[in-house]
Amino acid sequence: MLYACQDRYGDAFRLRIAYEGTWVLLADPEAVKQVFTGDPKVFHAGEGNQILAPLLGRNSLLVLDEKRHMSQRKLLLPPFHGERMQAYGETMRELAEREIGSWPTGAPHKLRPRMQALTLEIILQTVFGVNAGESAKLNELRGALREFLDLTTNPRFLLPLLLVGPNRVRGVSFFRRRIENVDRLIYAEIAERRRAGDVGERDDVLSLLAGAEHEDGSPMSDEEIRDELLTLLVAGHETTATSLAWAAERLARHPEKLERLRAEVAEGGEEYLTATIQETLRLRPVISIVLRRLTEPVEIGGYELPAGISVAPCVYLVHRNPEIYPEPERFRPERFLENPPGTYTWIPFGGGVRRCLGASFAQFEMAVVLRELLRRHDIRPANPKPERVFRRAITETPRHDAEVILS
């Protein structure tokens, strides 16, 4: 559909979306740059993401704008960069080693569900700070979070949202039950963490937020912490798991790329691994668009756009621009060895002041997991035909969940 609209209307075209109003999709990098560098008071990403508010809460980084967004962003930023992020590497490696070591060999095996299980365990330990030594608590929280994640990853749960709209969806019984269950566990964990005497010595995100203060010296409220924990769960679980599944699916169908990467990993290198991750995110972005709601009229790409509509830089079409990426449908990590990703032409994490907070964390996690996978297994496709992109709620996943044969 995106290709057809671009062919017919060019690099800017309008869609009308249920409960969302008018979207203007943009595929010209100059228009994308204008959106990402525009005044945050005019380009409201939080308003564009309001469909998520019933699930994530009104304090979620994804649904806030302007000063409130920047205030919350500053509190959440430290764990996802620098030494603190690197400190999570050993936890990621141990979890990946345990999970990948349990996978069967010699028969078709769907990787996406297993990557989901792995990324959830990583979030439970690095974000929620619950470890394997607390098995009863871990099992209960894991089950509740999986049920909650179904609301964002299972296409059949979109039907009530489409029927009743986002403002009334919490009145739907199975939505309400799942949210209330996960809320009960999260608020109990927050209360326990606030009582703990070792919060200052812990490096998980929940502990850091429990000790965080706003610029006026006030602590984060329980509601704020709850909303941000669920935001990090939704933003960091399905997206990273799907990107890892796509990386394996692409490598399985390009054995020469796989062997080059395996050789580099064996030697302890990182350059081609980084390029492989970048190429996976270019060719198979998990999210096709990003949204900004206009609060004032704006001219973009020669068009006068009124306040109240949403502009949507189209990740999918920008990443397939043949003038930027020759042979755009080819999986070719070498292109990023030749030219580094452009700020406005490689946008799997969005851009500007709203660029995904966990972009570095996600790529770091992907690198850790792919290293462990390549050290232990060869990968070949279970089916010779490449897997098509399948829209699963809001993400674009492999149609058959990256079904491969490991040896």
VOGU-3710 file (C-alpha; in Angstrom, 3 decimals, decimal comma):
1> mlyacqdryg> 0,000/0,000/0,000  2,831/2,378/0,890  4,585/1,659/-2,408  1,347/2,105/-4,358  0,609/5,458/-2,712  4,152/6,680/-3,308  4,005/5,641/-6,963  0,685/7,424/-7,435  1,083/10,532/-5,283  4,816/10,998/-4,674
11> dafrlriaye> 6,767/11,382/-1,441  3,877/12,987/0,493  0,383/11,540/0,641  -2,633/11,643/2,925  -4,456/8,829/4,715  -7,483/8,954/6,984  -7,276/6,571/9,937  -10,074/5,485/12,312  -9,926/7,421/15,626  -6,743/9,118/14,393
21> gtwvlladpe> -7,959/11,638/11,821  -5,680/12,635/8,966  -2,098/11,425/8,567  0,286/12,866/5,990  3,019/10,326/5,280  6,432/11,682/4,303  9,162/9,811/2,425  11,485/12,680/1,425  14,503/12,866/3,799  14,361/16,667/3,725
31> avkqvftgdp> 10,760/16,570/4,936  11,743/14,012/7,568  14,540/16,312/8,737  12,092/19,211/8,986  9,840/17,152/11,250  12,627/15,811/13,471  14,304/19,207/13,879  11,042/21,143/14,209  9,863/22,933/17,327  8,612/20,315/19,850
41> kvfhagegnq> 5,837/22,767/20,728  4,535/22,446/17,165  5,314/18,768/16,465  3,641/16,817/19,294  4,696/13,163/19,349  2,819/12,540/22,593  -0,465/13,602/21,026  0,308/11,342/18,080  0,722/8,395/20,473  -2,442/8,895/22,525
51> ilapllgrns> -3,779/5,527/21,391  -1,224/4,030/23,828  -2,350/6,032/26,871  -5,043/3,575/28,078  -2,379/0,870/28,307  0,749/2,749/29,356  -0,785/5,530/31,451  -0,829/9,320/31,238  2,728/9,641/32,581  4,299/7,486/29,869
61> llvldekrhm> 7,216/9,069/28,054  5,529/8,113/24,789  2,381/10,173/25,398  3,943/13,297/26,954  4,999/16,460/25,155  7,192/19,517/25,715  8,428/20,157/29,306  6,847/17,078/30,887  8,378/14,861/28,222  11,866/16,332/28,670
71> sqrklllppf> 11,607/16,072/32,465  10,715/12,368/32,335  13,294/11,711/29,631  16,112/13,087/31,800  15,135/10,741/34,620  15,055/7,700/32,322  18,164/8,435/30,261  21,074/7,332/32,554  20,464/3,536/32,570  20,453/3,329/28,779
81> hgermqayge> 23,828/4,859/28,002  27,465/4,625/28,958  28,866/2,483/31,753  25,486/1,638/33,272  24,290/0,139/30,007  27,555/-1,759/29,533  27,136/-3,193/33,042  24,031/-5,040/31,839  26,113/-6,898/29,243  27,072/-9,848/31,437
91> tmrelaerei> 23,463/-10,351/32,551  22,356/-10,310/28,898  25,102/-12,761/27,940  24,243/-15,226/30,717  20,542/-15,153/29,892  21,248/-15,543/26,162  23,610/-18,451/26,801  20,992/-20,234/28,927  18,112/-19,613/26,500  19,974/-20,396/23,262
101> gswptgaphk> 21,527/-23,494/24,810  18,021/-24,927/25,272  16,976/-24,609/21,629  16,497/-27,851/19,646  18,683/-28,669/16,661  18,036/-30,543/13,450  14,343/-29,650/13,102  12,351/-26,532/12,134  12,206/-24,096/15,032  10,454/-20,711/15,280
111> lrprmqaltl> 12,899/-18,167/16,659  10,618/-15,200/17,288  8,770/-16,696/20,315  12,106/-17,724/21,818  13,555/-14,259/21,238  10,464/-12,846/22,966  11,099/-15,094/25,961  14,734/-13,998/26,068  14,107/-10,266/25,789  11,428/-10,527/28,512
121> eiilqtvfgv> 13,938/-12,181/30,870  16,438/-9,415/30,116  13,807/-6,781/30,954  12,783/-8,587/34,159  16,365/-8,454/35,437  17,719/-5,187/34,045  14,544/-3,065/34,247  12,461/-4,647/37,034  15,419/-5,996/38,989  13,816/-9,386/39,694
131> nagesaklne> 16,275/-12,261/39,392  16,179/-16,050/39,234  16,664/-16,323/42,992  13,141/-14,948/43,499  11,437/-17,710/41,532  7,857/-17,343/42,849  7,809/-13,594/42,304  9,549/-13,979/38,948  7,014/-16,517/37,684  4,015/-14,426/38,741
141> lrgalrefld> 5,395/-11,210/37,261  6,499/-12,968/34,079  3,007/-14,401/33,542  1,269/-11,068/34,164  3,623/-9,184/31,857  3,156/-11,743/29,084  -0,621/-11,335/29,312  -0,239/-7,565/29,276  2,083/-7,707/26,257  -0,572/-9,700/24,376
151> lttnprfllp> -2,654/-6,528/24,356  -0,014/-4,854/22,175  1,270/-7,790/20,126  -1,772/-9,966/19,389  -3,772/-8,735/16,366  -7,094/-10,085/17,672  -6,876/-7,729/20,650  -6,953/-4,787/18,247  -10,577/-5,519/17,382  -12,049/-4,058/20,613
161> lllvgpnrvr> -9,791/-1,040/20,198  -11,155/-0,492/16,688  -14,747/-1,081/17,782  -14,910/1,092/20,912  -11,950/3,441/20,444  -8,936/4,009/22,721  -10,798/6,202/25,238  -13,232/3,417/26,160  -11,065/0,336/25,728  -10,378/-0,055/29,455
171> gvsffrrrie> -14,066/-0,762/29,872  -13,560/-4,008/27,925  -13,314/-6,743/30,570  -10,256/-8,652/29,362  -8,313/-5,411/28,839  -9,229/-4,216/32,322  -8,401/-7,551/34,015  -4,958/-7,779/32,463  -4,081/-4,191/33,266  -5,344/-4,477/36,858
181> nvdrliyaei> -3,359/-7,686/37,383  -0,089/-6,212/36,150  -0,742/-3,006/38,117  -1,172/-4,962/41,343  2,202/-6,655/40,935  4,067/-3,561/39,787  2,786/-1,352/42,602  3,726/-4,052/45,119  7,236/-4,207/43,635  7,577/-0,411/43,752
191> aerrragdvg> 6,497/-0,352/47,417  8,936/-3,128/48,291  11,769/-1,380/46,490  11,099/1,895/48,301  11,365/0,026/51,630  14,584/-1,758/50,684  17,766/-0,559/52,288  20,010/-1,327/49,331  18,286/0,680/46,579  21,302/2,952/46,178
201> erddvlslla> 23,535/-0,067/45,543  21,345/-1,637/42,851  21,609/-0,801/39,149  18,251/-2,009/37,776  16,012/0,668/36,296  13,248/0,328/38,905  15,710/0,975/41,733  17,153/3,969/39,892  13,672/5,428/39,374  12,733/4,802/43,014
211> gaehedgspm> 15,622/7,077/43,988  15,208/9,611/41,165  14,113/13,194/41,755  12,526/15,815/39,537  14,256/19,147/39,043  12,314/20,592/42,001  13,615/17,831/44,274  10,370/15,855/44,431  10,549/12,057/43,934  8,838/10,248/41,108
221> sdeeirdell> 5,349/9,122/42,098  4,367/5,451/42,096  2,112/6,181/39,107  4,968/7,746/37,156  7,242/4,781/37,855  4,497/2,323/36,913  3,822/4,072/33,611  7,502/4,268/32,669  8,154/0,620/33,560  5,337/-0,477/31,254
231> tllvaghett> 6,591/1,925/28,583  10,053/0,362/28,721  8,466/-3,099/28,615  6,331/-2,385/25,543  9,013/-0,369/23,728  11,878/-2,746/24,496  10,432/-6,241/24,400  8,561/-6,926/21,176  10,678/-4,564/19,074  14,045/-6,074/20,025
241> atslawaaer> 12,748/-9,649/19,861  11,347/-9,063/16,381  14,554/-7,393/15,162  16,583/-10,365/16,420  14,214/-12,758/14,634  14,567/-10,765/11,408  18,374/-10,755/11,719  18,412/-14,558/11,997  15,913/-14,919/9,136  18,004/-12,706/6,849
251> larhpekler> 21,336/-14,327/7,786  19,922/-17,828/7,262  19,133/-16,909/3,639  22,530/-15,313/3,014  25,099/-17,931/4,044  28,022/-15,855/2,777  27,018/-12,991/5,100  26,505/-15,471/7,922  29,971/-16,951/7,512  31,638/-13,549/7,338
261> lraevaegge> 29,860/-12,538/10,529  30,690/-15,806/12,295  34,374/-15,385/11,443  34,382/-11,842/12,824  32,621/-12,925/16,041  35,172/-15,719/16,512  37,951/-13,131/16,278  36,222/-10,774/18,704  35,412/-8,126/16,081  32,356/-5,890/16,021
271> eyltatiqet> 32,392/-3,893/12,768  30,455/-6,311/10,562  28,153/-7,247/13,450  27,196/-3,595/13,852  26,633/-3,282/10,093  24,464/-6,421/10,106  22,269/-4,988/12,855  22,000/-1,676/10,998  21,075/-3,404/7,742  18,469/-5,576/9,479
281> lrlrpvisiv> 16,869/-2,478/10,992  16,958/-0,736/7,607  15,447/-3,544/5,558  13,030/-4,852/8,201  12,113/-1,957/10,513  9,779/-3,172/13,240  7,681/0,015/13,110  6,833/1,515/9,693  6,087/5,103/10,697  6,500/7,671/13,475
291> lrrltepvei> 3,857/10,294/14,250  3,782/13,981/15,169  0,504/15,876/15,738  0,659/19,483/14,489  -0,389/22,175/16,961  0,062/24,953/14,369  -0,104/25,147/10,560  3,202/24,165/8,952  4,585/24,086/5,412  6,377/20,820/4,636
301> ggyelpagis> 7,642/19,821/1,218  5,701/22,607/-0,476  2,396/21,680/1,188  0,519/23,868/3,672  -0,589/21,494/6,428  -3,241/22,590/8,967  -3,050/22,236/12,745  -4,653/19,086/14,127  -3,415/16,599/11,548  -0,490/14,209/12,045
311> vapcvylvhr> 2,661/14,100/9,953  4,265/10,675/9,693  7,864/10,210/8,531  7,671/6,836/6,812  10,536/4,637/7,979  9,677/1,929/5,467  9,822/4,158/2,380  12,842/6,225/3,459  14,784/3,001/4,015  13,941/1,827/0,511
321> npeiypeper> 14,921/4,957/-1,375  17,169/3,666/-4,216  18,990/7,003/-4,417  20,171/6,501/-0,853  20,349/2,707/-0,769  21,179/1,161/-4,168  19,372/-2,162/-4,630  17,267/-1,360/-1,575  15,603/-4,794/-1,350  18,962/-6,583/-1,023
331> frperflenp> 20,274/-7,605/2,391  23,731/-6,116/2,207  25,403/-5,154/5,522  28,466/-3,974/3,583  26,623/-0,794/2,624  27,069/0,451/6,215  30,792/-0,289/6,110  30,970/1,956/3,064  28,719/4,732/4,413  27,589/5,225/8,018
341> pgtytwipfg> 23,845/5,572/8,709  22,456/9,017/7,939  20,642/10,927/10,660  17,549/11,428/8,476  17,914/8,462/6,113  18,321/5,668/8,701  15,490/6,165/11,178  14,390/2,865/12,764  14,371/4,653/16,133  12,793/7,888/14,932
351> ggvrrclgas> 14,752/11,103/15,386  15,208/14,457/17,035  14,366/14,994/20,703  11,899/12,086/20,433  14,435/9,530/19,195  13,906/6,221/20,987  15,485/6,429/24,422  16,570/2,794/24,262  18,144/2,828/20,788  21,679/2,185/22,047
361> faqfemavvl> 20,416/-0,375/24,566  18,489/-2,274/21,866  21,465/-2,452/19,494  23,762/-3,451/22,358  21,328/-6,224/23,341  21,056/-7,417/19,736  24,844/-7,633/19,467  25,124/-9,676/22,686  22,411/-12,141/21,637  23,630/-12,560/18,050
371> rellrrhdir> 27,166/-13,284/19,273  25,887/-16,055/21,519  23,701/-17,480/18,744  26,545/-17,574/16,201  28,991/-19,115/18,673  26,656/-22,029/19,264  24,708/-22,699/16,088  24,728/-22,734/12,353  21,469/-21,426/10,881  19,659/-22,404/7,719
381> panpkpervf> 16,105/-21,634/6,599  13,364/-24,189/7,175  11,668/-22,985/3,978  13,527/-21,756/0,877  11,124/-18,840/0,347  11,930/-15,638/2,259  9,426/-14,819/4,976  7,065/-11,987/4,144  6,443/-9,076/6,449  3,391/-9,745/8,609
391> rraitetprh> 1,691/-6,967/10,548  1,155/-8,149/14,121  -0,767/-5,395/15,925  1,653/-2,447/15,664  4,825/-4,317/14,679  6,052/-5,859/11,410  7,188/-9,438/12,051  8,364/-12,443/9,981  5,278/-14,205/8,602  6,342/-17,596/9,980
401> daevils> 8,151/-16,287/13,074  11,635/-16,771/11,570  11,444/-20,542/11,202  14,947/-21,969/10,851  16,891/-25,164/11,400  19,770/-24,957/13,861  22,766/-27,261/13,899
//
